[in-house]
Amino acid sequence: MQSMFFNIYTYVAVSWTDYAQTYDEYVSRLKSLGLELREVGRSIRDRPIYAAYASSGPAVFITAGQHGNEHPGPELMLHFLRDLKTCNFLVKESALCRVRYVVVPVVNPDGFDAWQRTNANHVDPNRNWPAGWGGPGSMPGSCCPICRGSSPLDQPETRAVYSLLSSESYAVHIDLHSGTEVLAWPPGCAQLGASRFAELYRKLAQRHVEIASKYGITPYDYGNIIEKYADVPPELLAMKIYEACGAVDDTVDYKLNKPSFVLEISSPYNPPYSALTSYYYPRLQAVLASLAEYAYSTQPPATIPTILPILAGTVSAFSSALYTALRAESF
């Protein structure tokens, strides 16, 4: 339930004490933040899919709510977007407030509203993405928890968000889930092979541990989703989560050539709201601070041609003022 609200121009203070029970209630909370919202598509049951835009600079792209029974990601995005307005975070890393965020907080509105994993077609959105589609960790067709649909992106929700992921400018992507507690990265589908971003993934995961430790926060365990070695049989894959072909993180990495993480926020799927906001939210902040630092580092430095007009204008103004002063003195 919403317990406090006021809106003065662009400043919004909102607090909640429990999960949104319906998608309409969630959208009401999202709109109360006063952010730029764009409708990027419609679900099977004609519910709007929104993208929220916040702050400026190089971007971090965040998706959540692919699985409708996993509400921590969408809920924590409300808290994060609220606190971003005043940079009011437990994690006091400046990079958090120096980058832009593109957030699709609920990819699967129909599943969210019904508290069910799949969409209204009973397809798992996170098995419907192009990279590795049809591989292990999914089932054909619909009507099962890991069913992948009939073809990649044949579901309106994934099609809409893929279009946005393909057209937006951003440095790094992260997809939020719950059910376990781990920060992981591609590949999640063994047939895709090693990621070109493997070294970067480990570096950013280790950086999140440093940030968490600095603020007394419990860091997440981390590793790539599956690790397959030439001398290890497929049945002995070392898995951080489990093999899941057709997932969004693999698609962003292997198809769109951007680094992409998956964060499993909490175990159980939907912890008590007080634990979500007091324990898991700071952990999420540490992860996002690491990604924000990376995104901020990708913006190009000011070049000489950019600086010269500024210097030229300053010199010109100084020369003009000096000439005026000397001329006045001579009279």
JOBEL-V929668 format. One record per residue. N is the residue number from 1. RES is the residue in one small letter. SS is DSSP state (2 for helix, 1 for strand, 0 for the rest). D_FIRST is the distance of its C-alpha to the first C-alpha in Angstrom with 2 decimals. Layout:
N_RES_SS_D_FIRST + N_RES_SS_D_FIRST
//
This chain:
1_m_0_0.00 + 2_q_1_3.80 + 3_s_1_6.23 + 4_m_1_9.45 + 5_f_1_11.42 + 6_f_1_15.16 + 7_n_1_17.66 + 8_i_1_21.34 + 9_y_0_23.52 + 10_t_0_22.53 + 11_y_1_20.51 + 12_v_1_16.75 + 13_a_1_14.51 + 14_v_1_10.84 + 15_s_1_8.70 + 16_w_1_5.67 + 17_t_0_5.72 + 18_d_0_5.61 + 19_y_0_7.45 + 20_a_0_7.28 + 21_q_0_9.11 + 22_t_0_11.50 + 23_y_2_13.48 + 24_d_2_12.95 + 25_e_2_9.20 + 26_y_2_10.42 + 27_v_2_13.23 + 28_s_2_11.36 + 29_r_2_9.76 + 30_l_2_13.32 + 31_k_2_15.05 + 32_s_0_13.29 + 33_l_0_15.20 + 34_g_0_18.44 + 35_l_0_20.30 + 36_e_1_23.19 + 37_l_1_22.09 + 38_r_1_24.76 + 39_e_1_24.67 + 40_v_1_26.97 + 41_g_1_27.19 + 42_r_1_25.96 + 43_s_0_25.14 + 44_i_0_27.28 + 45_r_0_25.09 + 46_d_0_25.17 + 47_r_0_21.70 + 48_p_1_21.94 + 49_i_1_22.12 + 50_y_1_21.32 + 51_a_1_22.88 + 52_a_1_21.57 + 53_y_1_24.31 + 54_a_1_24.07 + 55_s_0_26.83 + 56_s_0_30.51 + 57_g_0_33.30 + 58_p_0_33.97 + 59_a_1_31.03 + 60_v_1_28.95 + 61_f_1_27.68 + 62_i_1_24.57 + 63_t_1_23.60 + 64_a_1_20.82 + 65_g_0_19.49 + 66_q_0_23.01 + 67_h_0_22.24 + 68_g_0_19.35 + 69_n_0_18.67 + 70_e_0_18.26 + 71_h_0_14.76 + 72_p_2_15.30 + 73_g_2_17.38 + 74_p_2_15.14 + 75_e_2_12.15 + 76_l_2_14.74 + 77_m_2_16.23 + 78_l_2_13.27 + 79_h_2_13.77 + 80_f_2_17.49 + 81_l_2_17.81 + 82_r_2_15.90 + 83_d_2_18.18 + 84_l_2_21.18 + 85_k_0_21.37 + 86_t_0_22.55 + 87_c_0_23.76 + 88_n_0_21.65 + 89_f_0_22.08 + 90_l_0_23.28 + 91_v_0_25.95 + 92_k_0_28.13 + 93_e_0_30.14 + 94_s_2_31.11 + 95_a_2_31.32 + 96_l_2_27.53 + 97_c_2_27.59 + 98_r_0_30.97 + 99_v_0_30.28 + 100_r_1_28.59 + 101_y_1_25.79 + 102_v_1_25.67 + 103_v_1_22.52 + 104_v_1_21.93 + 105_p_0_18.49 + 106_v_0_18.67 + 107_v_0_22.29 + 108_n_0_21.73 + 109_p_2_19.20 + 110_d_2_20.63 + 111_g_2_20.44 + 112_f_2_16.85 + 113_d_2_15.95 + 114_a_2_18.16 + 115_w_0_17.31 + 116_q_0_21.06 + 117_r_0_23.18 + 118_t_0_25.45 + 119_n_0_25.22 + 120_a_0_26.06 + 121_n_0_29.72 + 122_h_0_29.09 + 123_v_0_30.28 + 124_d_0_28.93 + 125_p_2_28.32 + 126_n_2_29.32 + 127_r_2_32.73 + 128_n_0_33.39 + 129_w_0_34.30 + 130_p_0_38.01 + 131_a_0_39.03 + 132_g_0_40.40 + 133_w_0_39.19 + 134_g_0_40.76 + 135_g_0_41.37 + 136_p_0_40.48 + 137_g_0_36.96 + 138_s_0_36.40 + 139_m_1_37.68 + 140_p_0_39.18 + 141_g_1_37.62 + 142_s_0_34.32 + 143_c_0_32.73 + 144_c_0_32.27 + 145_p_0_29.69 + 146_i_0_31.98 + 147_c_1_33.76 + 148_r_0_34.74 + 149_g_1_35.54 + 150_s_0_39.01 + 151_s_0_39.41 + 152_p_0_37.64 + 153_l_0_34.93 + 154_d_0_35.48 + 155_q_0_31.72 + 156_p_2_30.21 + 157_e_2_27.28 + 158_t_2_29.62 + 159_r_2_32.19 + 160_a_2_29.91 + 161_v_2_28.64 + 162_y_2_32.20 + 163_s_2_33.46 + 164_l_2_31.09 + 165_l_2_31.99 + 166_s_2_35.62 + 167_s_2_35.55 + 168_e_0_33.40 + 169_s_0_35.02 + 170_y_0_33.46 + 171_a_0_34.88 + 172_v_1_32.78 + 173_h_1_30.10 + 174_i_1_27.61 + 175_d_1_25.74 + 176_l_1_22.69 + 177_h_1_22.47 + 178_s_0_21.65 + 179_g_0_23.63 + 180_t_0_25.97 + 181_e_0_26.29 + 182_v_1_28.90 + 183_l_1_29.71 + 184_a_1_32.24 + 185_w_1_34.34 + 186_p_0_36.80 + 187_p_0_38.76 + 188_g_0_36.67 + 189_c_0_39.56 + 190_a_2_42.93 + 191_q_2_45.03 + 192_l_2_43.76 + 193_g_0_45.55 + 194_a_0_44.77 + 195_s_0_42.50 + 196_r_0_44.16 + 197_f_0_41.23 + 198_a_2_41.68 + 199_e_2_42.81 + 200_l_2_40.06 + 201_y_2_37.36 + 202_r_2_38.72 + 203_k_2_39.13 + 204_l_2_35.53 + 205_a_2_34.24 + 206_q_2_36.52 + 207_r_2_35.37 + 208_h_2_31.73 + 209_v_2_33.12 + 210_e_2_34.91 + 211_i_2_31.86 + 212_a_2_29.71 + 213_s_2_32.58 + 214_k_2_32.93 + 215_y_0_29.48 + 216_g_0_29.58 + 217_i_0_27.20 + 218_t_0_27.98 + 219_p_0_29.30 + 220_y_0_29.08 + 221_d_1_32.13 + 222_y_1_33.61 + 223_g_1_36.31 + 224_n_1_37.10 + 225_i_0_35.60 + 226_i_1_39.03 + 227_e_1_42.36 + 228_k_0_45.50 + 229_y_0_48.92 + 230_a_0_52.23 + 231_d_0_53.53 + 232_v_0_50.49 + 233_p_0_50.29 + 234_p_2_47.22 + 235_e_2_46.18 + 236_l_2_45.95 + 237_l_0_43.56 + 238_a_1_41.73 + 239_m_1_38.10 + 240_k_0_35.06 + 241_i_0_32.88 + 242_y_0_35.05 + 243_e_0_37.10 + 244_a_0_35.10 + 245_c_0_37.19 + 246_g_0_35.67 + 247_a_0_32.70 + 248_v_2_31.38 + 249_d_2_32.40 + 250_d_2_35.97 + 251_t_2_36.04 + 252_v_2_35.04 + 253_d_2_37.64 + 254_y_2_40.52 + 255_k_0_40.17 + 256_l_0_38.67 + 257_n_0_40.27 + 258_k_0_37.25 + 259_p_1_36.02 + 260_s_1_32.90 + 261_f_1_30.91 + 262_v_1_28.53 + 263_l_1_26.05 + 264_e_1_24.86 + 265_i_0_21.97 + 266_s_0_21.30 + 267_s_0_22.72 + 268_p_0_21.25 + 269_y_0_19.74 + 270_n_0_16.11 + 271_p_0_16.22 + 272_p_0_13.78 + 273_y_2_11.04 + 274_s_2_12.85 + 275_a_2_16.05 + 276_l_2_14.91 + 277_t_2_14.22 + 278_s_2_17.07 + 279_y_2_19.72 + 280_y_2_19.46 + 281_y_2_18.28 + 282_p_2_21.48 + 283_r_2_23.56 + 284_l_2_22.36 + 285_q_2_23.29 + 286_a_2_26.74 + 287_v_2_27.27 + 288_l_2_26.31 + 289_a_2_28.50 + 290_s_2_31.41 + 291_l_2_30.96 + 292_a_2_30.56 + 293_e_2_33.80 + 294_y_2_35.55 + 295_a_2_34.35 + 296_y_2_35.44 + 297_s_2_38.80 + 298_t_0_39.51 + 299_q_0_39.84 + 300_p_0_43.57 + 301_p_0_45.19 + 302_a_0_46.73 + 303_t_0_50.18 + 304_i_2_53.44 + 305_p_2_53.56 + 306_t_2_50.09 + 307_i_2_51.14 + 308_l_2_54.65 + 309_p_2_53.74 + 310_i_2_51.67 + 311_l_2_54.60 + 312_a_2_57.05 + 313_g_2_55.14 + 314_t_2_55.03 + 315_v_2_58.77 + 316_s_2_59.62 + 317_a_2_57.76 + 318_f_2_59.43 + 319_s_2_62.85 + 320_s_2_62.45 + 321_a_2_61.48 + 322_l_2_64.39 + 323_y_2_66.83 + 324_t_2_65.74 + 325_a_2_66.16 + 326_l_2_69.60 + 327_r_2_70.75 + 328_a_2_69.77 + 329_e_2_71.58 + 330_s_2_74.74 + 331_f_0_75.00
//
